[in-house]
């Protein structure tokens, strides 16, 4: 009987460890997926901001040039 009880406790500990590792793997998988999504969207946001800045600078140059005319 003590051997059976010892075996059940050990089995429960193994199952607990296995479920913790599965939860960690799922969390890391989700983090990886989110990082991949960010690598797709961040360059677009950067380019939009860059284009907006360039457009503003061109507008300032044109307005300044018109002031001389």
C-alpha positions in Angstrom: 0.0 0.0 0.0 2.7 2.6 0.8 4.3 1.9 -2.6 1.0 2.5 -4.4 0.5 5.8 -2.5 4.1 6.8 -3.3 3.5 6.0 -7.0 0.3 8.1 -7.1 2.0 11.1 -5.6 4.9 10.8 -8.0 2.4 10.5 -10.9 0.6 13.6 -9.8 3.9 15.5 -9.6 4.8 14.4 -13.1 1.4 15.5 -14.5 1.7 18.8 -12.8 5.2 19.4 -14.3 3.9 18.3 -17.7 1.0 20.7 -17.6 3.2 23.6 -16.5 5.6 22.9 -19.4 2.7 22.7 -21.9 1.4 26.1 -20.6 4.9 27.6 -21.0 5.1 26.2 -24.6 1.8 27.7 -25.4 2.7 31.1 -24.0 6.0 31.1 -26.0 4.2 30.1 -29.1 1.7 32.9 -28.7 4.6 35.3 -28.0 6.3 34.2 -31.2 3.2 34.6 -33.2 2.7 38.1 -31.8 6.3 39.0 -32.6 5.9 37.8 -36.2 2.7 40.0 -36.5 4.6 43.0 -35.2 7.4 42.5 -37.8 4.8 42.7 -40.5 3.0 45.8 -39.2 5.8 47.9 -37.7 7.6 48.6 -41.0 4.3 49.9 -42.5 3.8 52.2 -39.6 7.4 53.5 -39.8 7.1 54.1 -43.5 3.8 56.0 -43.1 5.3 58.2 -40.4 8.5 58.8 -42.6 6.4 59.7 -45.6 4.3 62.1 -43.5 7.5 63.8 -42.3 8.9 64.1 -45.8 5.6 65.5 -47.2 5.6 68.1 -44.4 9.2 69.1 -45.3 8.4 69.3 -49.0 5.4 71.5 -48.2 7.5 73.8 -46.1 10.0 74.1 -49.0 7.2 74.9 -51.5 5.6 77.5 -49.2 9.0 79.1 -48.7 9.7 79.1 -52.4 6.3 80.7 -53.1 7.1 83.5 -50.6 10.0 84.6 -52.8 7.9 84.8 -56.0 
